[in-house]
Amino acid sequence: MRDIAEPVQNVPGASSACQICAWTEHLESIVLRERPTGRLLRLLHALLESDHAFVDARTTAFTRDAQFYSREFGVQSRAHTAPLVLSYASLPRRAHEGMRLLHTSDWHLGHIFHGHAREEDFDAVLAEIVAIAQESQPDLIVHSGDLFHHSRPTIRAMSRAMDALIELAAIAPTVVLAGNHDSPAYFKFFGSMNGPLRGRGLFFADRFRPADDGGVLTFDACGGEQRIRLAVLPFVHPNHFWQHSATGTSYADYAEGMRGLQAELMRAMHEGYEPDRDILLFAAHVYVTGAQGSRGGRAVDDRFETGPENLPEVSYAALGHIHRPQPVRGARCIARYAGSPLAMDFGEADESKSVVIVDADPGRPVRALPRRLSSGRRLAHFPGTLEELKAAAAQYDGTFLKAVIAGEEPDGLLSQKIAEIVPNAILVNPVPAREAAAEAVMDGDPGEEPELPDAFRTYLASEGLSGAAAESTVTAFTHLLNELDDETLTPVPAEDMLRAALENTWTEAS
């Protein structure tokens, strides 16, 4: 390979925007994987400057006048008999040839971090994602679930989400899946107010739907030369696979049920499939066996998982649910978790957050590269003495700082001492080192009500129950909660009998 430290002006084709983009993405992938040298970073910076100069020279005006209907993307659900015109102004084509997808996920808008709403962080990282979309000019944008942190988001969180999604939809059709934190009912409402029937290229996948009812969407790409077929699988609760029998109630195997749903969508995607034109994509909010969660993060219930070999054979699978950005090993296709754009807790503090840019062309290898995100206040953990913190104070400036200080008494002055050393940091539960272990079991976020399983786990620990015994108890408790959380409640025979009686009322004969 060519020396990566070679000056930009000596790279063949450096004047070509296509070459610049290719080299930039290649070097960014190295930066995300390895500890880069100073020469590598200087080269990457120069390439980015060249690319930005090219991008800034383009016009990307989006209008709502006569040109509003000048470009027809031909986006339609299989349920529609005629294409839905998405009303995009003609945007300049990027240098890349072939379909391009931008994959993002797990925004968790409305998340409160130890009493801090992080509104500036969310605004900054969403603006960065929109800027990446404007620069990369994708044919399609996919958000693979957990748009919000709570199933009943605040007005402010909903406004922030809609503002960002409308900006993305002005660049390319944007599909948003409901995750386990999202409300299908809210998503259905969002779609009715902001979807394609309202003249916007926003598609909200609220729950699993058959292919002819929005489960498979079709989009034109590359000016109509290619066609994207996207199968969408929002979060599916195990109650979806509820079975009732004379012997009692049971849950079908989750992975087997998911395979059935995916097979149904894949059959529909292959109807009329043209291998020289069509690109098949799959998007889901699901836990795939083997995916690595964040260090110290919440464990994923293994009853909600599916094996990587069960993912469908498509060009790319855009996955959500796991916050650590990563590829999926063992799948029959290229599959990635885009991850969350911001660290949600200190277990994610060392992760490189990103979106994924996917380039695909019929008959050619797919390229899926992370595009690093740098916005938002960094999360940092410091263990050591106050003197050691003074020596390293610069690297904690402007962070959310969790400090565990050795050699200090548990008095009310510790926070003040730390604040004097790092005045621009936001301190999160600073404690003396000897108290850290005792407080570990209560290491939650006081700024928001804890999830019930976490509160129950804390209660068990306070009662002296921990380890495998506690986890098995929490698992059983979570199982009971999940039966109640699903919006489609489990059938109850007594309720069915009462409903039948009310529908067939009788009166006493006179």
Sequence and secondary structure as in RCSB ss.txt:
>XXXX:A:sequence
MRDIAEPVQNVPGASSACQICAWTEHLESIVLRERPTGRLLRLLHALLESDHAFVDARTTAFTRDAQFYSREFGV
QSRAHTAPLVLSYASLPRRAHEGMRLLHTSDWHLGHIFHGHAREEDFDAVLAEIVAIAQESQPDLIVHSGDLFHH
SRPTIRAMSRAMDALIELAAIAPTVVLAGNHDSPAYFKFFGSMNGPLRGRGLFFADRFRPADDGGVLTFDACGGE
QRIRLAVLPFVHPNHFWQHSATGTSYADYAEGMRGLQAELMRAMHEGYEPDRDILLFAAHVYVTGAQGSRGGRAV
DDRFETGPENLPEVSYAALGHIHRPQPVRGARCIARYAGSPLAMDFGEADESKSVVIVDADPGRPVRALPRRLSS
GRRLAHFPGTLEELKAAAAQYDGTFLKAVIAGEEPDGLLSQKIAEIVPNAILVNPVPAREAAAEAVMDGDPGEEP
ELPDAFRTYLASEGLSGAAAESTVTAFTHLLNELDDETLTPVPAEDMLRAALENTWTEAS
>XXXX:A:secstr
   TTS GGGSTTTTSHHHHHHHHHHHHHHHHHS   HHHHHHHHHHHHHHHHHHHTS     SSGGGGSB   B
EETT SS B   B      S  SEEEEEE    BT  BTTB  HHHHHHHHHHHHHHHHHH  SEEEE S  BSS
SS  HHHHHHHHHHHHHHHTTS EEEE  TTS HHHHHHHHHHHSGGGT  EEEE S   GGGTTEEEEEEGGGT
EEEEEEEE    GGGGEEEETTEEEE  HHHHHHHHHHHHHHHHTTT  TTTEEEEEEEE EETT    TT    
 GGGEE GGGS  SSEEEEES SS EE TT SSEEEE   SS  SGGGTT   EEEEEEE TTS  EEEEEE   
S  EEEEEE HHHHHHTGGGGTTSEEEEEETT  SSTTHHHHHHHHSTTSEE S EEHHHHHHHGGG   TTS  
 HHHHHHHHHHHTT  HHHHHHHHHHHHHHHHHHHSSS    HHHHHHHHHHHT      
